[in-house]
């Protein structure tokens, strides 16, 4: 048997990692400014994280959700404290796509409606309904294409109100910052209008914070730059620092009933251990504040580079758009300068490092980027 060939792969084999550094099988070290799609939040192989999972694995790794697991309650309590949503409920699952799938299902249950409003350049996952509200026809199968949804321009309040006026919308789903869309930021005024319009027309507002949440924007959630409290917030990626875990934070006005949602692996002992370790480290090491400070430093540095056409994002979720294709830049950064970065589309580099990134590492990246640009 061989692997189903769906991933274009770099010829690099990571074998170990620590902090913001990845080491390959030849002993070559790389600066990680991508965090495996924004997954690595507290740094690779953080000793607190490693100990928490190791200790838990030596006790019990898994049992089903048919028994009590106090670690789930601990995770929910700490998450409520750090996010400022202590009165919300938490449903745990395994991934961002599954989180959004449950968010959309819950919205439809609550409203009795089926249509979903999403936004151009959105990405919400690759499962059934989540991929249907993702603005990329190439990855939507005919089966997924049966979901009733409408795509609107981001930050267009009149278009949103017009779409909601039909009265058949279950939910509006929007990313706190668009990831695959190029680190495009919803305007605070737009999010505030969206929240008010959802209340007016009986729709649920879902904030997809899977990539932009967990401190990455310089606030715990990117939507907290606006004065809103969404009905549902979906989380994953940085939640487990590499261990598969996701969830949705649910407004107390949305009531559960037995069997409404379910998952086999969601909220297992190891996942909870990972989630608790991440929150403890974030709190102790002030990583949300670090993301803001170091992110602002990085933004100030890239603003001095004339070849960059547009800079988008907040904190340590930054998109650098160029007037020309960036494949060569990214390749040289990786193979010549030993720096991992991300990409979206053909013209934008994404920076999504661990939240422990420091200013010396930013300077190292800027020097490397200038060297690469000088060669073009």
N, C-alpha and C positions, 0 to 999 in steps of 0.2 A: 504494500500500500504506500502511496505517496500523498503529499498534502494537496488539497484543492487549491489551485494556483490563482488566488485572487489578490495577493499583496505584491506590489513592486518593492523589492527588498534591496537595501544597501548591503554591500559586501563587508559588513561589520558584525562581529559576534561579541556582544557584551557578556562578560563573565562575573564582574563585580562592580559595585558602585558605593560611593559614600558621599554624603552631602550633595554637592552639585557636580560631582565628578563621576564619570563612567569609565571603566577600564575594560579593554577588549582582550581577546585571547592571545594577543601578541604583546600585552603589557602597555599598550598605548592608551593614554588618558585623554578624555574629552570633557570639555565644559558642557554641561547639560542645560541648555536654555529652552528646552521643549518639554521636559518633564513627562515624556510619554503621553502626549495629548493633554497636558495640564493635570495629570494624575498625581504626580509626585509633589505633594504639598509641603511636608515637613522635612524633606531631604531623604536621599537614599540611605537605607540602613541606619536610621537614627537609633541610638542605643536604647532609648526608652521604648520605642516602637518594637524593636526586635525582642526585647525582654518581655514585653507584655504579651506578644504572640507566642513566644516560646513557652512562657509559664502557662499560658492557657492551653496550649497544645498538649502539655504534660498532664493536664487535668482532664479536660473533655473538649473535643473539637466540634462535635455536631450532635444535635438531636432535633427532632421536629418541633414545630410550633404548636404541638398538642400538649406541651408541658410548659410550666412557668420558667422564664429565663430572666432573672433580675438584672442581668447585664443590659438587656434591652431598655429597661426602665432607667438605668444609670446613664446610658447613652442619650436617651430622650431628655432627661433632666439637664445634662450638661449642654446638649445642643440648644435647648430652649434658653438656657442662661446666656450662652455666648452670642446667640443670634438676636436676642431681644424678642423672641416669640415664645415665652414660657407657657402661654395658654393654648398654644396650638398642639395638635396631636401628631404623632409620628407613625407612619407605616413604613416598615423596612423591606427592601427587596435587594436585588443583586447588581443592578446596572442603571445607567442613565436612561436607556431606552425603556427598560421595564418601569422605571419611575414615571416617565412620561406616559406610558401606556396606562398605568393605574390612575394617573392624574386625569387623563382624558375620560377614562371609564367612570371615575368618581363624579366628574362634572356632568356627564350624561345621565348617570343615576340620579343625581341631585336635581337636575333641571327637567328631566324627561325629554330633553331635546337631543339632536344628533349633529347639527352642523358645527364645524370648528373653524374659527378664523385664525390664520397664521400669517406670516409676513414674508415678503420676498427676501431671498438669500438665507432663509431660516434652515437650521438643521436641528432635529429633535430626536434622532435615533434611527435604527434600521429594523425595528419590529413593526407589526402590522399598522396600527394607527399612527404610531410615532413617525414612521417613514412617509406615511400618506400626507402628514402635515409638514414634511421637509420639502423645501423648494428645490428639488433636483429630480426631474423626470427620469433620468438615467437609472436611478436606483429604486424606482417605484414599479413594482410588478403589476400586472393586470388585477391580481387579487387585492393588492393594497389600494388600487385606484378606485375601488368602490366606496371609500370613505367620503362622506359629504363634507367638503372643506372649501374655503375661499382664501386666496392669497392676496394680501394688500401691501401697498408700499409702507415701509417703516416710517414712523413719525408723521403719518397723514391722518390727522384727527377727523376731518370731514368724511374721508373715505370709510373710516372705521364706524362712524355713527350711521352712515348710510347702510352699511352692511348689517349692522345690528338692528336696524329698524324693522326688518322682516319678522323679528320675534322668534326665530327658530334656531338661534345660536346657543349651543351648550356652553362653549368656552372660547375665550381668546387666549392663545398661547404665544408668549413672546420671550425671547432670551434676554437675560439681564444685560449681556453684551453678546452680540452675534459672534460665534466662534468661526465656523467654516465660512461664514459670510464676510469675514475680513476684519473682525474686531470692531464692528459698527455698533455704536452706542445709542440706545433709545434715549431721546431727550427726556429729562425729568418731567417737563410739562406734558409730553405725550403720554407717559406712564400714568400721570395723575389724571389726565383726561380719560384714558382707557379704563382706569379704576372706576371713575364716576359713571362712565357710560355703561360699563358692565352692570353696575348696581341699578342703573336706570332701566335697562332692558332685560334684566333677569338672566345675565350670563355669568359664568365663573371666570375669573382672571387667574390664569396659570402663569407663574414666572418660572421659566426654565433656567435654573442657576447651576446646571450640571457642570458647565465649564467655568462660568463667571463667578460662582459662589465659593464658599470656604476661604474667604479672605483674599482671593486673587485680585480683586479690583481695588483693594485698599479699604474696603468695608467688608463685613462678613458676607453680605450679599450686594451685588451690583445695584439692585433696584433700590437699595437704601440711600442712594443719592437723590431719590425722589421721595416725596411725602406720601407713601402708599403702604398698605398692608394687603398683599395679594390673598386670594382665597386658598390657593395651593402653591407651594414652592417645591420644585423638584431638585434633588441633589444627587450627586454621585462622585465621579472622578476623584477630586482631592479628599473626599470623605474617608477613604481607606488607605491613602498613600500607596496604592498598588494592590491592596487586597480588594476583591470584588464586593462592593457594597453600594447600595443606593437607597433612596427613600423619598417620601413626600411629606412635607409639613402641611398640616390641614387645619384650616380655620375652624374654631369650635362650633360655628353655625352649621357645618356639614356633619351630619350625624351618621354613625356607622350602624350596620346591623350584622348579625352573625353570618359569616360566610361571604360577605360582600366582596372582599378582596382576599387574596391568598398567595402563598409562595412556599416552595419547598425549602430552599436554602436561605432565603432572606432572614436576616437577623440571627444567624447562627452564632455560636460562641466565639469563633475565630473572627468573624466579621465585626462583632461587637467589640472584641478586644482591640482590633485595628482602629475602629471608629473612636473608641474612648481614648486610646493612646494619641491619636491625631489631635483631638480636642484638648487634651491635657498639655501637649507640646505647644500647640498654638497659643494657649492661654499663658503658659509659663514663659515662653520665649517671645511673646508679643509679636507674633508673625503677621497679623493683620496690619499692625502699625509699620512693620518692616516692609511689607509689600507696598504700602503707600509711599514711604520715604525713599526706598531704593527705586521704586517705579518712577517716581517724579524725577529722581536723579537721572535715570535712563532716558526719560522723555526729554529732559533738558539737553542731554548729550546728542541724541539723534536729531534734535531740532537744528543742530549746527551743520548737518550734512546736506549739502545742496542737492545731491542726486535723489534724495527722498522726496517724492511728490506729495504724499499725505501721511500723517501720523494719526492713528486712531487707537482708542482704548483707554484703560485706566489701570493704575497699579501695575501689576506684573502680568497683564494681559494686553499686549501691544501688537498692533499691526503696522508694518512699514511698507507703504505702497510706492513702487517705482514706476517710471514712465516706460520701462522696458521689461521684458521677461526676466525673472530672477532665478531661473534654474541654475545658471552658471554661478551666481553669487552663493546660493545655498550649497552647491557642490563644493566650491572652493572653501567655504567656511568649514564644511565638514571634513574634507580630505586633506586640505592644506593647513588650516588653522585649528583643526580638531575641536570644532564647536557644533553641537547639535542645535538646529533651529527648526521651526515648522514652516509650512507654506499653506496658503489658501489661494486658489485660482492660479494664475500665471504671473501675477505682478506683485504679490504681497507676501512678505515674510512675517511669520508669527513668532512672537517671543512669549513663552509660557514656562518660565523656570520654576524650580522649587522656591517657596516663599522665604527661604533662608538666604537667598542670593544677597551678596554684599557689593559695596561700591567698587572695590578693587576688581571684582569679577566683571562688573559693568565696564570698567575702563579697559580691561583685557579684551572684551568683545568689541568695543568701539575701535580700539587700535587695529584689531583684526579686520573688522569691516572696512575701515579706511584703506588698509593694505589691499584688500580684495578689489575694492572699487577703483583703486589706482591702476590695477592691472587691466581693467576692461577698456 
